[in-house]
């Protein structure tokens, strides 16, 4: 059996990647008070501006960001998950030819090197009753391959997803079938949709798949029309609330993945074994 300490950082990113990097590193340093083994950052953590994504992806900014995160991981002996960062190349090194980027969730190991990468599959092309009113991620982002990612950290199986993926339960069932024991959802959930569905969806994914789940969200106003919900939160395989924040704070939550408890939940109510479809 294994345990994994996880810290999830909530912050308000803007279009200034250097300021975002400084703030993220500060909050990560503060999160180390709980001595986590894994730190998770939200979606769009270093750049909250779709129009700059391609430019930043092709500039030396991306190398500087990855280098800074790698140094932090080495100095603190932790894994760091960059919730998402725009990448101009796919996972095979091919340049995306139409001017878009991939929303890549990148796991950096304690040696400072990339351990795993997951490219966001589901793109947020919806209309919302807020100041932005319309969201069309596919204008700037190319969806990743449908290739669920589960990676091992100290004997614990971690599943990777991003934001809008949360509304597609089949992806989470695939991760469960691949052995995921904890799944993270780095996000930039809008305030309106978060207020309506954030906690319900996260708790449902945890209960129906009997794994730990953490929703790691952006928070507050990022510009004059974009507001995110915050409420970074973690749930147990039984749907218990483990830790949470609200819509006003920048900071972090902390929880522990206990694989023995997970196995007890699954043994007592073996839903995954009882499936007929």
PASEBA-1860 file (N, C-alpha, C; in nm, 3 decimals):
! residues 277
1> XXXXXXXX> 0.083/-0.119/0.000/0.000/0.000/0.000/0.088/0.125/0.000 ~ 0.035/0.234/-0.055/0.115/0.355/-0.069/0.034/0.478/-0.031 ~ 0.106/0.581/0.004/0.047/0.711/0.032/0.116/0.817/-0.052 ~ 0.040/0.918/-0.092/0.096/1.026/-0.173/0.038/1.158/-0.125 ~ 0.126/1.248/-0.080/0.083/1.381/-0.040/0.073/1.472/-0.160 ~ -0.041/1.539/-0.174/-0.067/1.623/-0.292/-0.106/1.763/-0.248 ~ -0.039/1.863/-0.305/-0.076/2.003/-0.285/-0.129/2.058/-0.417 ~ -0.240/2.130/-0.411/-0.304/2.186/-0.531/-0.309/2.337/-0.519
9> XXXXXXXX> -0.250/2.406/-0.615/-0.234/2.551/-0.609/-0.345/2.621/-0.686 ~ -0.407/2.720/-0.622/-0.510/2.804/-0.684/-0.456/2.946/-0.695 ~ -0.466/3.006/-0.815/-0.416/3.141/-0.833/-0.491/3.212/-0.945 ~ -0.460/3.340/-0.964/-0.524/3.424/-1.066/-0.420/3.463/-1.169 ~ -0.414/3.390/-1.279/-0.316/3.418/-1.383/-0.367/3.526/-1.478 ~ -0.273/3.593/-1.544/-0.303/3.699/-1.638/-0.228/3.673/-1.769 ~ -0.218/3.774/-1.855/-0.146/3.759/-1.981/0.004/3.785/-1.966 ~ 0.050/3.814/-1.845/0.191/3.840/-1.817/0.256/3.712/-1.765
17> XXXXXXXX> 0.324/3.638/-1.853/0.374/3.507/-1.813/0.482/3.517/-1.705 ~ 0.560/3.622/-1.707/0.665/3.636/-1.606/0.607/3.658/-1.467 ~ 0.504/3.742/-1.459/0.437/3.764/-1.330/0.368/3.637/-1.284 ~ 0.308/3.564/-1.377/0.240/3.439/-1.342/0.340/3.336/-1.288 ~ 0.456/3.329/-1.352/0.558/3.235/-1.308/0.605/3.269/-1.167 ~ 0.627/3.396/-1.141/0.671/3.439/-1.007/0.568/3.405/-0.902 ~ 0.440/3.430/-0.932/0.334/3.401/-0.837/0.320/3.251/-0.814 ~ 0.328/3.173/-0.919/0.318/3.027/-0.906/0.431/2.973/-0.820
25> XXXXXXXX> 0.553/3.018/-0.844/0.667/2.970/-0.765/0.652/3.008/-0.619 ~ 0.600/3.128/-0.592/0.577/3.172/-0.454/0.477/3.081/-0.384 ~ 0.365/3.053/-0.451/0.261/2.970/-0.390/0.307/2.825/-0.378 ~ 0.386/2.778/-0.472/0.443/2.644/-0.461/0.536/2.633/-0.340 ~ 0.617/2.736/-0.320/0.706/2.737/-0.205/0.628/2.733/-0.075 ~ 0.520/2.809/-0.069/0.437/2.809/0.051/0.370/2.674/0.072 ~ 0.333/2.608/-0.039/0.267/2.477/-0.030/0.359/2.370/0.026 ~ 0.490/2.394/0.021/0.586/2.295/0.070/0.580/2.279/0.221
33> XXXXXXXX> 0.506/2.365/0.290/0.494/2.353/0.436/0.438/2.217/0.475 ~ 0.355/2.158/0.387/0.297/2.027/0.414/0.381/1.911/0.360 ~ 0.495/1.944/0.300/0.587/1.844/0.244/0.518/1.749/0.146 ~ 0.450/1.805/0.046/0.386/1.720/-0.055/0.489/1.652/-0.143 ~ 0.451/1.544/-0.205/0.535/1.476/-0.304/0.497/1.523/-0.445 ~ 0.373/1.572/-0.458/0.322/1.620/-0.587/0.256/1.755/-0.567 ~ 0.292/1.852/-0.651/0.225/1.982/-0.655/0.155/1.995/-0.789 ~ 0.028/2.032/-0.786/-0.052/2.045/-0.909/-0.089/2.192/-0.929
41> XXXXXXXX> -0.062/2.242/-1.048/-0.097/2.378/-1.086/-0.219/2.376/-1.178 ~ -0.294/2.486/-1.188/-0.416/2.486/-1.269/-0.390/2.501/-1.419 ~ -0.495/2.494/-1.496/-0.491/2.519/-1.640/-0.450/2.665/-1.664 ~ -0.383/2.690/-1.776/-0.343/2.826/-1.816/-0.258/2.895/-1.709 ~ -0.182/2.818/-1.633/-0.116/2.873/-1.515/-0.016/2.983/-1.548 ~ 0.056/2.969/-1.659/0.158/3.069/-1.690/0.116/3.168/-1.798 ~ -0.001/3.147/-1.856/-0.050/3.239/-1.959/-0.202/3.230/-1.967 ~ -0.270/3.339/-1.934/-0.416/3.341/-1.944/-0.455/3.439/-2.054
49> XXXXXXXX> -0.423/3.401/-2.178/-0.453/3.485/-2.293/-0.441/3.400/-2.419 ~ -0.554/3.360/-2.475/-0.553/3.269/-2.589/-0.479/3.326/-2.709 ~ -0.487/3.457/-2.728/-0.426/3.519/-2.846/-0.273/3.514/-2.843 ~ -0.214/3.499/-2.727/-0.068/3.493/-2.715/-0.014/3.351/-2.711 ~ -0.103/3.251/-2.714/-0.058/3.114/-2.692/0.049/3.069/-2.791 ~ 0.025/3.090/-2.918/0.120/3.045/-3.020/0.253/3.119/-3.005 ~ 0.245/3.249/-2.981/0.366/3.330/-2.967/0.452/3.282/-2.850 ~ 0.389/3.259/-2.736/0.462/3.212/-2.618/0.516/3.071/-2.640
57> XXXXXXXX> 0.437/2.987/-2.705/0.479/2.849/-2.730/0.605/2.844/-2.816 ~ 0.620/2.938/-2.908/0.733/2.938/-3.000/0.850/3.023/-2.952 ~ 0.831/3.094/-2.841/0.936/3.183/-2.791/1.020/3.112/-2.685 ~ 1.124/3.183/-2.637/1.206/3.125/-2.531/1.137/3.127/-2.396 ~ 1.017/3.188/-2.389/0.942/3.191/-2.264/0.912/3.050/-2.215 ~ 0.874/2.962/-2.307/0.840/2.825/-2.268/0.960/2.754/-2.208 ~ 1.077/2.769/-2.269/1.198/2.706/-2.216/1.232/2.762/-2.078 ~ 1.215/2.891/-2.060/1.244/2.954/-1.930/1.147/2.903/-1.823
65> XXXXXXXX> 1.020/2.889/-1.859/0.919/2.840/-1.765/0.951/2.696/-1.723 ~ 0.976/2.610/-1.822/1.005/2.470/-1.792/1.134/2.456/-1.711 ~ 1.230/2.541/-1.739/1.355/2.538/-1.663/1.331/2.578/-1.518 ~ 1.251/2.682/-1.496/1.223/2.728/-1.359/1.146/2.623/-1.281 ~ 1.049/2.560/-1.345/0.974/2.454/-1.278/1.065/2.335/-1.248 ~ 1.152/2.301/-1.343/1.246/2.192/-1.322/1.339/2.217/-1.204 ~ 1.387/2.340/-1.192/1.475/2.373/-1.079/1.402/2.360/-0.947 ~ 1.276/2.407/-0.946/1.197/2.396/-0.823/1.180/2.248/-0.786
73> XXXXXXXX> 1.150/2.165/-0.884/1.130/2.022/-0.858/1.257/1.958/-0.801 ~ 1.370/1.993/-0.858/1.498/1.938/-0.810/1.527/1.985/-0.669 ~ 1.514/2.115/-0.645/1.550/2.172/-0.515/1.460/2.122/-0.402 ~ 1.334/2.087/-0.436/1.239/2.045/-0.334/1.207/1.896/-0.338 ~ 1.270/1.824/-0.433/1.249/1.679/-0.446/1.101/1.645/-0.459 ~ 1.032/1.713/-0.551/0.890/1.692/-0.573/0.860/1.675/-0.721 ~ 0.743/1.617/-0.747/0.685/1.619/-0.881/0.600/1.745/-0.892 ~ 0.602/1.808/-1.008/0.518/1.926/-1.033/0.439/1.902/-1.161
81> XXXXXXXX> 0.307/1.915/-1.152/0.223/1.905/-1.271/0.185/2.045/-1.316 ~ 0.235/2.085/-1.431/0.192/2.209/-1.494/0.055/2.182/-1.553 ~ -0.048/2.240/-1.495/-0.186/2.206/-1.532/-0.211/2.212/-1.681 ~ -0.170/2.321/-1.744/-0.162/2.326/-1.890/-0.072/2.440/-1.931 ~ -0.005/2.418/-2.044/0.079/2.521/-2.104/0.070/2.503/-2.256 ~ 0.061/2.612/-2.332/0.051/2.598/-2.478/0.181/2.547/-2.539 ~ 0.169/2.443/-2.620/0.285/2.385/-2.689/0.257/2.385/-2.839 ~ 0.354/2.431/-2.917/0.337/2.442/-3.063/0.363/2.310/-3.134
89> XXXXXXXX> 0.414/2.210/-3.060/0.441/2.078/-3.118/0.355/1.974/-3.046 ~ 0.319/1.870/-3.118/0.247/1.761/-3.054/0.345/1.673/-2.977 ~ 0.296/1.564/-2.920/0.381/1.480/-2.836/0.488/1.405/-2.916 ~ 0.474/1.404/-3.048/0.571/1.335/-3.133/0.672/1.432/-3.193 ~ 0.663/1.560/-3.153/0.757/1.659/-3.200/0.717/1.727/-3.330 ~ 0.597/1.701/-3.379/0.551/1.760/-3.504/0.494/1.900/-3.480 ~ 0.538/1.997/-3.558/0.486/2.133/-3.546/0.341/2.136/-3.591 ~ 0.257/2.199/-3.511/0.115/2.213/-3.547/0.108/2.319/-3.657
97> XXXXXXXX> 0.064/2.279/-3.775/0.082/2.360/-3.895/-0.022/2.469/-3.914 ~ -0.135/2.463/-3.845/-0.241/2.560/-3.871/-0.240/2.680/-3.778 ~ -0.132/2.697/-3.698/-0.120/2.815/-3.613/-0.179/2.798/-3.475 ~ -0.238/2.683/-3.447/-0.293/2.658/-3.314/-0.186/2.596/-3.224 ~ -0.224/2.562/-3.102/-0.133/2.498/-3.007/-0.204/2.378/-2.945 ~ -0.132/2.300/-2.870/-0.191/2.198/-2.782/-0.193/2.254/-2.640 ~ -0.300/2.225/-2.566/-0.303/2.255/-2.423/-0.243/2.134/-2.352 ~ -0.115/2.144/-2.321/-0.041/2.029/-2.268/-0.031/2.035/-2.116
105> XXXXXXXX> -0.070/1.925/-2.053/-0.050/1.907/-1.910/0.080/1.829/-1.894 ~ 0.179/1.891/-1.827/0.315/1.836/-1.826/0.356/1.803/-1.683 ~ 0.393/1.677/-1.661/0.441/1.634/-1.530/0.593/1.636/-1.529 ~ 0.649/1.714/-1.437/0.794/1.726/-1.421/0.835/1.648/-1.297 ~ 0.940/1.567/-1.309/0.984/1.483/-1.199/1.085/1.551/-1.109 ~ 1.122/1.487/-0.998/1.219/1.544/-0.904/1.358/1.564/-0.963 ~ 1.383/1.507/-1.080/1.510/1.529/-1.149/1.501/1.647/-1.246 ~ 1.385/1.713/-1.248/1.366/1.829/-1.334/1.327/1.796/-1.477
113> XXXXXXXX> 1.310/1.668/-1.508/1.279/1.627/-1.645/1.131/1.592/-1.660 ~ 1.082/1.599/-1.784/0.943/1.564/-1.811/0.921/1.415/-1.793 ~ 0.819/1.382/-1.714/0.783/1.243/-1.688/0.669/1.198/-1.778 ~ 0.572/1.287/-1.798/0.455/1.252/-1.877/0.392/1.380/-1.932 ~ 0.314/1.363/-2.037/0.241/1.475/-2.098/0.105/1.426/-2.144 ~ 0.003/1.505/-2.115/-0.132/1.478/-2.164/-0.183/1.604/-2.234 ~ -0.229/1.590/-2.357/-0.284/1.703/-2.432/-0.436/1.701/-2.424 ~ -0.492/1.813/-2.380/-0.637/1.826/-2.359/-0.715/1.777/-2.481
121> XXXXXXXX> -0.812/1.690/-2.455/-0.889/1.626/-2.563/-1.017/1.704/-2.596 ~ -1.090/1.745/-2.493/-1.219/1.811/-2.512/-1.204/1.962/-2.505 ~ -1.249/2.031/-2.607/-1.231/2.176/-2.617/-1.361/2.249/-2.586 ~ -1.348/2.359/-2.514/-1.461/2.434/-2.460/-1.516/2.532/-2.565 ~ -1.601/2.482/-2.652/-1.668/2.563/-2.754/-1.814/2.578/-2.715 ~ -1.844/2.671/-2.627/-1.978/2.682/-2.570/-2.016/2.829/-2.552 ~ -2.144/2.850/-2.528/-2.197/2.982/-2.495/-2.236/2.983/-2.347 ~ -2.192/3.088/-2.276/-2.216/3.098/-2.132/-2.274/3.236/-2.102
129> XXXXXXXX> -2.367/3.240/-2.008/-2.433/3.367/-1.972/-2.345/3.448/-1.877 ~ -2.228/3.492/-1.929/-2.141/3.579/-1.851/-2.088/3.690/-1.942 ~ -1.993/3.766/-1.897/-1.945/3.880/-1.975/-1.876/3.837/-2.104 ~ -1.812/3.721/-2.103/-1.747/3.672/-2.224/-1.849/3.620/-2.324 ~ -1.953/3.558/-2.274/-2.070/3.505/-2.346/-2.039/3.387/-2.439 ~ -1.928/3.391/-2.509/-1.896/3.285/-2.604/-1.751/3.242/-2.589 ~ -1.730/3.112/-2.585/-1.595/3.055/-2.573/-1.573/2.959/-2.689 ~ -1.463/2.977/-2.761/-1.432/2.891/-2.875/-1.285/2.851/-2.869
137> XXXXXXXX> -1.254/2.754/-2.782/-1.115/2.712/-2.766/-1.056/2.655/-2.895 ~ -1.140/2.596/-2.979/-1.088/2.532/-3.100/-1.030/2.633/-3.199 ~ -1.055/2.762/-3.181/-0.993/2.864/-3.266/-0.842/2.869/-3.242 ~ -0.801/2.841/-3.120/-0.661/2.855/-3.082/-0.594/2.723/-3.046 ~ -0.674/2.621/-3.017/-0.620/2.496/-2.963/-0.659/2.378/-3.051 ~ -0.564/2.291/-3.076/-0.590/2.165/-3.145/-0.611/2.057/-3.040 ~ -0.716/1.976/-3.051/-0.735/1.870/-2.951/-0.626/1.764/-2.958 ~ -0.594/1.708/-2.845/-0.494/1.603/-2.841/-0.550/1.469/-2.884
145> XXXXXXXX> -0.461/1.372/-2.899/-0.504/1.236/-2.932/-0.584/1.178/-2.815 ~ -0.681/1.094/-2.847/-0.758/1.026/-2.742/-0.671/0.911/-2.691 ~ -0.590/0.944/-2.593/-0.491/0.850/-2.540/-0.478/0.874/-2.390 ~ -0.568/0.817/-2.308/-0.566/0.843/-2.163/-0.429/0.815/-2.103 ~ -0.388/0.902/-2.011/-0.255/0.895/-1.952/-0.264/0.864/-1.803 ~ -0.199/0.756/-1.762/-0.183/0.720/-1.621/-0.035/0.698/-1.596 ~ 0.017/0.762/-1.492/0.160/0.756/-1.463/0.180/0.723/-1.315 ~ 0.289/0.656/-1.285/0.319/0.614/-1.149/0.403/0.718/-1.074
153> XXXXXXXX> 0.360/0.751/-0.954/0.439/0.833/-0.863/0.448/0.760/-0.730 ~ 0.564/0.709/-0.698/0.587/0.640/-0.571/0.484/0.531/-0.544 ~ 0.453/0.455/-0.647/0.360/0.344/-0.631/0.213/0.381/-0.638 ~ 0.182/0.507/-0.665/0.044/0.553/-0.679/0.018/0.588/-0.825 ~ -0.095/0.544/-0.879/-0.128/0.567/-1.020/-0.207/0.696/-1.035 ~ -0.148/0.791/-1.111/-0.205/0.923/-1.131/-0.261/0.936/-1.272 ~ -0.388/0.977/-1.283/-0.451/0.999/-1.413/-0.458/1.148/-1.443 ~ -0.434/1.184/-1.568/-0.429/1.324/-1.609/-0.549/1.361/-1.697
161> XXXXXXXX> -0.615/1.473/-1.661/-0.721/1.531/-1.743/-0.711/1.682/-1.729 ~ -0.788/1.756/-1.811/-0.788/1.902/-1.805/-0.930/1.956/-1.821 ~ -0.975/2.033/-1.725/-1.092/2.120/-1.728/-1.218/2.058/-1.793 ~ -1.249/2.096/-1.916/-1.373/2.056/-1.983/-1.385/1.905/-1.996 ~ -1.273/1.834/-1.989/-1.276/1.687/-1.986/-1.371/1.636/-1.879 ~ -1.387/1.713/-1.772/-1.464/1.670/-1.656/-1.607/1.633/-1.692 ~ -1.660/1.691/-1.799/-1.799/1.665/-1.839/-1.815/1.538/-1.924 ~ -1.708/1.464/-1.941/-1.713/1.345/-2.026/-1.671/1.224/-1.943
169> XXXXXXXX> -1.766/1.159/-1.877/-1.735/1.053/-1.779/-1.663/0.933/-1.838 ~ -1.679/0.911/-1.969/-1.614/0.795/-2.030/-1.461/0.804/-2.020 ~ -1.407/0.924/-2.024/-1.262/0.939/-2.009/-1.217/0.894/-1.870 ~ -1.295/0.930/-1.768/-1.259/0.895/-1.630/-1.275/0.745/-1.606 ~ -1.373/0.684/-1.671/-1.387/0.539/-1.660/-1.268/0.469/-1.727 ~ -1.221/0.523/-1.839/-1.101/0.467/-1.903/-0.981/0.476/-1.809 ~ -0.967/0.590/-1.740/-0.855/0.605/-1.647/-0.866/0.506/-1.532 ~ -0.988/0.485/-1.483/-1.007/0.386/-1.377/-0.968/0.246/-1.425
177> XXXXXXXX> -1.006/0.212/-1.547/-0.973/0.081/-1.602/-0.822/0.065/-1.622 ~ -0.754/0.178/-1.642/-0.609/0.174/-1.656/-0.538/0.175/-1.520 ~ -0.616/0.176/-1.413/-0.559/0.165/-1.280/-0.543/0.294/-1.202 ~ -0.598/0.405/-1.252/-0.583/0.532/-1.183/-0.640/0.525/-1.041 ~ -0.562/0.576/-0.946/-0.604/0.581/-0.806/-0.632/0.724/-0.760 ~ -0.577/0.818/-0.832/-0.606/0.960/-0.811/-0.603/1.026/-0.948 ~ -0.700/1.114/-0.973/-0.707/1.187/-1.100/-0.711/1.335/-1.070 ~ -0.634/1.412/-1.145/-0.632/1.557/-1.127/-0.700/1.625/-1.245
185> XXXXXXXX> -0.766/1.738/-1.215/-0.839/1.814/-1.316/-0.797/1.961/-1.309 ~ -0.678/1.995/-1.361/-0.639/2.136/-1.367/-0.738/2.211/-1.454 ~ -0.786/2.327/-1.407/-0.898/2.391/-1.474/-0.889/2.543/-1.474 ~ -0.971/2.600/-1.564/-1.001/2.742/-1.562/-1.153/2.752/-1.581 ~ -1.226/2.689/-1.491/-1.372/2.681/-1.498/-1.431/2.821/-1.484 ~ -1.520/2.857/-1.576/-1.585/2.987/-1.564/-1.666/2.994/-1.435 ~ -1.688/3.115/-1.384/-1.762/3.128/-1.259/-1.903/3.073/-1.271 ~ -1.970/3.104/-1.382/-2.109/3.059/-1.400/-2.120/2.908/-1.404
193> XXXXXXXX> -2.037/2.843/-1.484/-2.047/2.698/-1.496/-1.993/2.629/-1.370 ~ -1.894/2.692/-1.307/-1.843/2.635/-1.183/-1.944/2.640/-1.072 ~ -2.012/2.752/-1.060/-2.115/2.767/-0.957/-2.225/2.663/-0.975 ~ -2.255/2.629/-1.099/-2.362/2.533/-1.127/-2.319/2.388/-1.111 ~ -2.196/2.353/-1.154/-2.165/2.212/-1.173/-2.031/2.162/-1.118 ~ -1.940/2.250/-1.079/-1.804/2.210/-1.043/-1.800/2.100/-0.938 ~ -1.857/2.125/-0.822/-1.851/2.026/-0.713/-1.927/1.899/-0.747 ~ -2.042/1.915/-0.811/-2.124/1.799/-0.846/-2.049/1.704/-0.939
201> XXXXXXXX> -1.987/1.760/-1.043/-1.916/1.677/-1.139/-1.794/1.608/-1.077 ~ -1.718/1.683/-1.000/-1.599/1.625/-0.937/-1.636/1.513/-0.840 ~ -1.734/1.539/-0.756/-1.774/1.437/-0.659/-1.831/1.314/-0.730 ~ -1.906/1.336/-0.836/-1.962/1.223/-0.912/-1.852/1.139/-0.974 ~ -1.752/1.204/-1.037/-1.642/1.128/-1.097/-1.568/1.045/-0.992 ~ -1.551/1.101/-0.870/-1.483/1.028/-0.763/-1.565/0.906/-0.720 ~ -1.695/0.927/-0.698/-1.780/0.820/-0.647/-1.797/0.708/-0.749 ~ -1.825/0.744/-0.875/-1.857/0.641/-0.973/-1.734/0.559/-1.014
209> XXXXXXXX> -1.615/0.618/-0.998/-1.492/0.545/-1.033/-1.412/0.501/-0.911 ~ -1.455/0.542/-0.794/-1.393/0.502/-0.668/-1.243/0.532/-0.665 ~ -1.210/0.656/-0.704/-1.073/0.704/-0.689/-1.074/0.844/-0.629 ~ -0.957/0.889/-0.586/-0.942/1.027/-0.539/-0.945/1.120/-0.660 ~ -0.998/1.239/-0.639/-0.998/1.337/-0.748/-0.973/1.475/-0.691 ~ -0.897/1.556/-0.766/-0.869/1.693/-0.725/-0.900/1.787/-0.841 ~ -0.987/1.883/-0.817/-1.015/1.989/-0.913/-0.931/2.110/-0.875 ~ -0.838/2.148/-0.963/-0.739/2.252/-0.932/-0.768/2.371/-1.024
217> XXXXXXXX> -0.830/2.474/-0.968/-0.891/2.577/-1.052/-0.820/2.712/-1.043 ~ -0.832/2.787/-1.152/-0.800/2.929/-1.149/-0.909/3.000/-1.069 ~ -0.882/3.126/-1.028/-0.980/3.196/-0.945/-0.980/3.346/-0.976 ~ -1.099/3.406/-0.976/-1.110/3.550/-0.984/-1.114/3.605/-1.125 ~ -1.093/3.738/-1.135/-1.097/3.809/-1.262/-0.958/3.813/-1.324 ~ -0.948/3.764/-1.448/-0.821/3.758/-1.521/-0.806/3.875/-1.617 ~ -0.917/3.929/-1.657/-0.925/4.050/-1.738/-1.066/4.105/-1.720 ~ -1.106/4.199/-1.806/-1.236/4.263/-1.784/-1.356/4.173/-1.813
225> XXXXXXXX> -1.336/4.058/-1.878/-1.451/3.973/-1.911/-1.436/3.829/-1.862 ~ -1.317/3.788/-1.816/-1.298/3.649/-1.776/-1.287/3.634/-1.626 ~ -1.383/3.560/-1.569/-1.383/3.529/-1.427/-1.392/3.378/-1.410 ~ -1.303/3.324/-1.326/-1.307/3.181/-1.297/-1.355/3.155/-1.154 ~ -1.393/3.031/-1.130/-1.470/2.997/-1.010/-1.387/2.970/-0.886 ~ -1.264/2.923/-0.903/-1.188/2.884/-0.784/-1.242/2.757/-0.723 ~ -1.254/2.755/-0.589/-1.307/2.637/-0.518/-1.224/2.512/-0.548 ~ -1.092/2.528/-0.554/-1.005/2.411/-0.566/-1.040/2.313/-0.454
233> XXXXXXXX> -1.053/2.185/-0.491/-1.112/2.089/-0.397/-1.061/1.948/-0.424 ~ -1.065/1.863/-0.322/-1.031/1.722/-0.337/-1.139/1.637/-0.272 ~ -1.171/1.525/-0.337/-1.269/1.429/-0.286/-1.206/1.291/-0.278 ~ -1.254/1.210/-0.183/-1.206/1.074/-0.164/-1.282/0.978/-0.255 ~ -1.240/0.851/-0.262/-1.312/0.751/-0.342/-1.456/0.727/-0.293 ~ -1.487/0.769/-0.173/-1.623/0.757/-0.120/-1.702/0.887/-0.137 ~ -1.639/0.986/-0.198/-1.704/1.114/-0.221/-1.692/1.211/-0.105 ~ -1.603/1.182/-0.011/-1.586/1.271/0.105/-1.502/1.393/0.066
241> XXXXXXXX> -1.541/1.509/0.117/-1.465/1.631/0.097/-1.339/1.626/0.183 ~ -1.222/1.639/0.119/-1.095/1.628/0.190/-1.036/1.764/0.224 ~ -1.046/1.858/0.132/-0.998/1.995/0.156/-1.051/2.081/0.042 ~ -1.067/2.211/0.068/-1.121/2.298/-0.036/-1.086/2.443/-0.007 ~ -1.099/2.526/-0.111/-1.085/2.670/-0.101/-1.214/2.735/-0.151 ~ -1.222/2.869/-0.145/-1.340/2.936/-0.198/-1.302/3.018/-0.320 ~ -1.387/3.117/-0.355/-1.364/3.193/-0.478/-1.287/3.323/-0.456 ~ -1.226/3.339/-0.338/-1.158/3.464/-0.311/-1.008/3.449/-0.287
249> XXXXXXXX> -0.962/3.328/-0.261/-0.824/3.309/-0.216/-0.730/3.259/-0.325 ~ -0.605/3.301/-0.316/-0.495/3.237/-0.385/-0.416/3.161/-0.278 ~ -0.379/3.038/-0.309/-0.311/2.956/-0.210/-0.314/2.811/-0.252 ~ -0.329/2.721/-0.156/-0.328/2.579/-0.191/-0.406/2.497/-0.090 ~ -0.448/2.379/-0.134/-0.504/2.278/-0.046/-0.405/2.162/-0.040 ~ -0.427/2.072/0.055/-0.340/1.956/0.070/-0.424/1.835/0.110 ~ -0.394/1.720/0.051/-0.459/1.596/0.092/-0.366/1.480/0.066 ~ -0.400/1.365/0.123/-0.320/1.244/0.105/-0.400/1.137/0.033
257> XXXXXXXX> -0.337/1.076/-0.065/-0.393/0.958/-0.131/-0.351/0.836/-0.050 ~ -0.449/0.762/-0.001/-0.425/0.641/0.079/-0.478/0.523/-0.002 ~ -0.388/0.448/-0.065/-0.432/0.341/-0.153/-0.497/0.225/-0.076 ~ -0.462/0.209/0.051/-0.527/0.104/0.131/-0.675/0.137/0.149 ~ -0.704/0.265/0.180/-0.844/0.305/0.194/-0.918/0.289/0.061 ~ -0.854/0.325/-0.048/-0.916/0.309/-0.180/-0.954/0.163/-0.205 ~ -0.864/0.072/-0.172/-0.892/-0.070/-0.193/-1.005/-0.119/-0.102 ~ -1.014/-0.063/0.019/-1.124/-0.099/0.109/-1.258/-0.056/0.050
265> XXXXXXXX> -1.263/0.064/-0.005/-1.387/0.115/-0.067/-1.427/0.026/-0.184 ~ -1.331/-0.007/-0.268/-1.361/-0.088/-0.386/-1.397/-0.233/-0.351 ~ -1.340/-0.284/-0.242/-1.373/-0.421/-0.201/-1.512/-0.428/-0.141 ~ -1.549/-0.326/-0.063/-1.679/-0.326/0.003/-1.793/-0.306/-0.096 ~ -1.770/-0.224/-0.197/-1.872/-0.198/-0.300/-1.804/-0.208/-0.436 ~ -1.789/-0.332/-0.489/-1.710/-0.352/-0.611/-1.782/-0.315/-0.739 ~ -1.820/-0.188/-0.749/-1.897/-0.141/-0.863/-1.825/-0.165/-0.996 ~ -1.693/-0.144/-0.996/-1.619/-0.158/-1.121/-1.623/-0.303/-1.171
273> XXXXX> -1.630/-0.399/-1.079/-1.640/-0.540/-1.117/-1.782/-0.579/-1.156 ~ -1.880/-0.505/-1.110/-2.021/-0.537/-1.135/-2.074/-0.483/-1.268 ~ -1.991/-0.409/-1.339/-2.037/-0.347/-1.465/-2.084/-0.452/-1.564 ~ -2.195/-0.420/-1.632/-2.248/-0.509/-1.736/-2.228/-0.451/-1.877 ~ -2.200/-0.321/-1.884/-2.182/-0.253/-2.012/-2.045/-0.191/-2.020
END
